[in-house]
Amino acid sequence: MTLDEYILLMDGTRTLLEVEIAEFETTLPDTLPADYRDFLQKTNGGGISLEIDLCTPVASNGYDEFTGPMSVFGIDGKDLLQKNRGCYSGHIPRELAMIASDCFGNGICVGITGEARGKIYLWDHELECGNGDDWDGSVISCEASTLHTNSFAECLAGSYIGDGEI
């Protein structure tokens, strides 16, 4: 699926100004990866209807695939990136920013620094407590975070409409 095909499935999108994204990036330790930044500029995030059985590529954590609609957070309006950064600070690895959630409440995160930069991770909220007291805050030692794809573009490219069985 292309970026434009994915955007057509989304509800409530709007184009962001460069200045809006640049201002948001001042709150991050680095700029957003280019492919995700392009997506955000074209959509400001948005949701996909529950009526659409959206599937994305197989994750390396043993899940067959992500199923169900993704709600992608934006800079303004409902489901804010800033709000989720504050809410999940200390829960997701410091190299990641939660940019979306799946229909099961798990986080979809983009790497913004280090070796994780640009990669997409699944953060499983049910595994978070498995990190324990010895978790150092990194993606490498986080039992709840699993590499999903090597880029946001790869995540979208592997997305497809399923058969309706979630």
C-alpha positions as CSV (number, residue, x, y, z in Angstrom):
1,M,0.0,0.0,0.0
2,T,1.3,3.4,-0.9
3,L,1.3,6.4,1.4
4,D,-1.5,8.0,-0.7
5,E,-3.6,4.8,-0.6
6,Y,-3.2,4.7,3.2
7,I,-4.1,8.3,3.6
8,L,-7.3,7.7,1.6
9,L,-8.4,5.2,4.3
10,M,-8.0,7.7,7.1
11,D,-10.6,9.9,8.7
12,G,-10.0,13.5,9.8
13,T,-6.7,14.4,8.2
14,R,-5.4,17.8,7.4
15,T,-2.1,19.2,6.0
16,L,0.3,20.6,8.6
17,L,2.6,23.6,8.0
18,E,6.3,23.1,8.1
19,V,6.5,25.5,11.0
20,E,4.1,23.3,13.0
21,I,6.2,20.3,12.6
22,A,9.4,22.1,13.3
23,E,8.0,23.6,16.5
24,F,7.0,20.1,17.6
25,E,10.4,18.7,16.8
26,T,12.0,21.2,19.3
27,T,10.4,19.0,22.0
28,L,12.2,15.9,20.8
29,P,15.9,14.9,21.2
30,D,16.2,14.8,17.4
31,T,14.1,15.5,14.3
32,L,11.5,13.0,13.1
33,P,12.5,10.4,10.5
34,A,11.8,11.8,7.0
35,D,9.2,9.2,5.9
36,Y,7.2,9.6,9.1
37,R,7.6,13.4,8.9
38,D,6.2,13.4,5.4
39,F,3.2,11.3,6.5
40,L,2.6,13.6,9.4
41,Q,2.8,16.7,7.3
42,K,0.2,15.3,4.8
43,T,-2.2,14.1,7.5
44,N,-1.7,15.4,11.0
45,G,-2.5,11.8,11.9
46,G,-6.0,10.4,12.0
47,G,-7.9,7.2,12.3
48,I,-9.0,4.3,10.2
49,S,-12.6,3.1,10.5
50,L,-13.3,0.0,12.5
51,E,-15.1,-1.2,9.4
52,I,-11.8,-1.6,7.6
53,D,-9.7,-4.7,8.4
54,L,-6.3,-3.2,8.0
55,C,-3.3,-5.5,8.4
56,T,0.4,-4.7,8.4
57,P,3.5,-6.8,8.0
58,V,4.5,-9.7,10.3
59,A,6.3,-8.4,13.4
60,S,9.3,-10.3,14.8
61,N,7.6,-10.8,18.1
62,G,5.6,-13.8,17.0
63,Y,2.3,-12.0,16.3
64,D,1.0,-13.0,12.9
65,E,0.4,-9.4,12.0
66,F,-1.1,-6.2,13.4
67,T,-4.8,-6.2,12.8
68,G,-7.4,-3.6,13.1
69,P,-7.3,0.1,12.5
70,M,-4.4,2.3,13.6
71,S,-5.1,5.6,15.2
72,V,-2.1,7.8,14.2
73,F,-1.5,10.7,16.6
74,G,-1.2,14.2,15.3
75,I,0.3,17.5,16.5
76,D,-3.1,19.2,17.1
77,G,-6.6,18.1,17.7
78,K,-7.5,14.7,19.2
79,D,-4.9,12.0,20.0
80,L,-1.9,14.3,20.4
81,L,1.7,13.2,20.0
82,Q,2.7,15.6,22.8
83,K,0.1,14.2,25.2
84,N,1.2,10.6,24.5
85,R,4.8,11.5,25.0
86,G,4.0,12.8,28.4
87,C,1.7,10.0,29.3
88,Y,4.1,7.2,28.3
89,S,7.3,8.8,29.4
90,G,9.2,6.2,31.4
91,H,7.1,3.4,30.0
92,I,8.4,3.1,26.5
93,P,12.1,3.1,25.6
94,R,13.8,6.6,25.6
95,E,14.8,6.2,21.9
96,L,11.2,5.8,20.8
97,A,8.2,8.1,20.3
98,M,4.7,6.5,20.3
99,I,3.1,7.7,17.1
100,A,0.0,5.4,16.9
101,S,-1.9,2.7,18.6
102,D,-3.5,-0.4,17.3
103,C,-7.0,-1.6,18.1
104,F,-5.8,-3.6,21.1
105,G,-4.2,-0.6,22.9
106,N,-0.6,-1.4,21.9
107,G,1.7,1.4,20.9
108,I,3.3,1.8,17.5
109,C,6.5,3.7,18.0
110,V,9.1,5.3,15.7
111,G,12.8,5.4,16.7
112,I,14.0,8.9,16.9
113,T,17.6,8.4,18.2
114,G,20.5,6.0,18.0
115,E,20.3,2.6,16.4
116,A,16.5,2.7,16.6
117,R,16.2,5.8,14.5
118,G,13.6,5.5,11.8
119,K,12.6,1.9,12.7
120,I,9.0,1.0,13.8
121,Y,8.5,-0.9,17.0
122,L,5.4,-2.5,18.6
123,W,5.1,-1.7,22.3
124,D,2.9,-4.3,23.9
125,H,1.3,-2.8,26.9
126,E,0.6,-6.3,28.4
127,L,4.4,-7.0,28.5
128,E,5.4,-3.7,30.0
129,C,5.5,-5.1,33.5
130,G,8.0,-7.7,32.4
131,N,10.7,-5.1,32.2
132,G,11.3,-5.2,35.9
133,D,13.4,-3.0,38.1
134,D,16.5,-3.7,36.1
135,W,15.2,-2.1,32.9
136,D,17.6,0.7,31.9
137,G,15.1,2.6,29.7
138,S,16.6,1.4,26.4
139,V,14.9,-0.3,23.6
140,I,17.4,-3.2,23.7
141,S,16.5,-4.2,27.2
142,C,12.8,-3.5,26.9
143,E,10.8,-6.8,26.8
144,A,7.6,-4.9,25.8
145,S,9.1,-3.4,22.6
146,T,9.8,-5.5,19.4
147,L,11.1,-4.4,16.1
148,H,8.3,-4.3,13.6
149,T,9.8,-2.8,10.4
150,N,12.9,-0.9,9.4
151,S,11.0,2.2,8.4
152,F,7.5,3.8,8.5
153,A,7.4,3.6,4.7
154,E,8.1,-0.2,5.0
155,C,5.3,-0.5,7.5
156,L,2.8,1.3,5.2
157,A,4.1,-0.6,2.1
158,G,3.3,-3.9,3.7
159,S,-0.2,-2.9,4.8
160,Y,-3.3,-4.4,3.1
161,I,-7.0,-4.8,3.6
162,G,-7.7,-8.2,5.2
163,D,-10.6,-10.6,5.1
164,G,-12.5,-9.0,8.0
165,E,-11.6,-11.5,10.6
166,I,-9.8,-9.7,13.4
